Amino acid sequence: MEEASPSPFDEPPVTELITTELSGSPSPVSGFVTPEVQGRQKSPMPQVFGILAVIISVLGVLMSLLGLLAIPTELDLAERMEQNTTLFIVWAYLEPIIGIIVSVIFGYAGVELYNYKKRAIFIG
C-alpha cells in the first residue's frame, strides 16, 4: 500500500506574528462613529395657544352657566314686553346649553393642541 501524501490540513501553517504597539489612549469604540442626529425642536407656540384655548373655554362655560341662571329673568322681561313666544322660550333654554357644548369641545381642542396633536386643528 502506498502511503498517503501529507494533507495540507494536518498541520497549521507556521507564520511569525508581528506585534505592533500603538501609542495613545485606547478608544472603546473602533471604526466609524455616526454623528448624533438631533431632530427639530418643537415650537412652544402650540402649547401657548392650547393654554389660551382652555382658558377661553372655561370662561365660555362660566358665561353659559350664568346664562342658564338668567333664564327666569329673561323670560320675565320678555313677558313684560309682550314678546313671550314659544320660539323665544325654546331659544332661551337652548342657547346656554349649546354654548356649554361648544365651549367644552373648544377646551378639548385646546388640550389636544397643548399635547401637539394634529387632530386639534380639525376639532377647534
C-alpha positions in Angstrom: 0.0 0.0 0.0 1.0 3.4 -0.8 1.3 5.9 1.9 -1.0 8.8 1.6 0.6 12.1 1.0 0.5 14.5 3.8 -2.6 16.7 3.8 -2.2 20.5 4.0 -4.8 20.4 6.7 -2.9 18.2 9.0 -0.5 20.9 10.3 -1.3 24.5 10.7 0.9 26.9 8.7 3.6 28.4 10.7 3.9 32.2 10.4 5.5 34.7 12.5 3.2 37.2 14.1 4.5 40.7 14.3 3.1 42.6 17.3 2.8 46.3 16.9 2.1 48.6 19.8 0.1 51.8 19.2 0.7 54.8 21.4 -2.2 56.9 22.7 -5.3 56.1 24.7 -7.5 53.2 23.6 -10.9 54.0 22.4 -13.9 51.9 23.4 -15.5 52.4 20.0 -13.5 51.5 17.0 -14.3 52.2 13.4 -16.7 54.8 12.1 -18.7 56.7 14.6 -22.0 58.0 13.4 -22.8 61.6 14.3 -25.6 62.3 16.7 -28.7 63.2 14.9 -30.9 65.8 16.5 -34.5 66.3 15.4 -36.2 69.6 15.1 -37.1 71.1 18.4 -40.9 71.5 18.8 -42.2 75.0 18.8 -43.7 76.2 22.1 -46.5 78.1 20.3 -49.0 75.2 20.1 -48.8 74.9 23.9 -49.3 78.6 24.4 -52.4 78.6 22.1 -53.6 75.4 23.7 -53.5 77.1 27.2 -55.3 80.1 25.8 -58.0 77.9 24.2 -58.5 76.1 27.6 -58.8 79.5 29.4 -61.3 80.8 26.8 -63.3 77.6 27.0 -63.5 77.8 30.8 -64.7 81.4 30.5 -67.3 80.3 27.9 -68.6 77.5 30.2 -68.9 80.0 33.0 -70.8 82.5 30.9 -73.1 79.8 29.6 -73.8 78.7 33.2 -74.6 82.3 34.0 -76.9 82.3 31.0 -78.7 79.3 32.4 -79.2 81.1 35.7 -80.6 84.2 33.9 -83.3 82.3 32.1 -86.1 83.2 34.5 -85.2 86.9 34.5 -85.0 86.8 30.7 -88.5 85.2 30.4 -90.0 87.7 32.8 -88.5 90.6 30.8 -89.9 89.1 27.6 -93.3 88.7 29.2 -93.5 92.3 30.3 -92.6 93.4 26.7 -95.2 91.0 25.3 -92.6 89.1 23.3 -93.1 85.8 25.1 -93.4 83.5 22.1 -92.7 79.8 22.0 -89.6 80.2 19.8 -88.2 82.7 22.3 -88.7 80.3 25.2 -87.1 77.4 23.4 -84.2 79.6 22.3 -83.7 81.0 25.9 -83.1 77.4 27.1 -81.2 76.1 24.1 -78.7 78.9 23.7 -76.8 78.4 27.0 -76.8 74.6 26.5 -75.3 75.0 23.0 -72.7 77.4 24.5 -71.6 74.9 27.1 -71.2 72.1 24.5 -69.2 74.3 22.1 -67.0 75.6 25.0 -66.3 72.0 26.2 -65.3 71.0 22.6 -63.1 74.0 22.2 -61.4 73.2 25.6 -60.8 69.6 24.4 -59.2 71.0 21.3 -57.0 73.2 23.4 -55.8 70.3 25.5 -55.1 68.3 22.3 -53.2 71.3 20.9 -51.2 71.6 24.1 -50.2 67.9 23.5 -49.1 68.6 19.9 -51.9 66.5 18.4 -52.8 67.3 14.8 -56.5 66.5 15.3 -56.8 69.6 17.5 -56.7 71.7 14.3 -59.8 69.9 12.9 -61.6 69.9 16.3 -61.0 73.6 17.1 
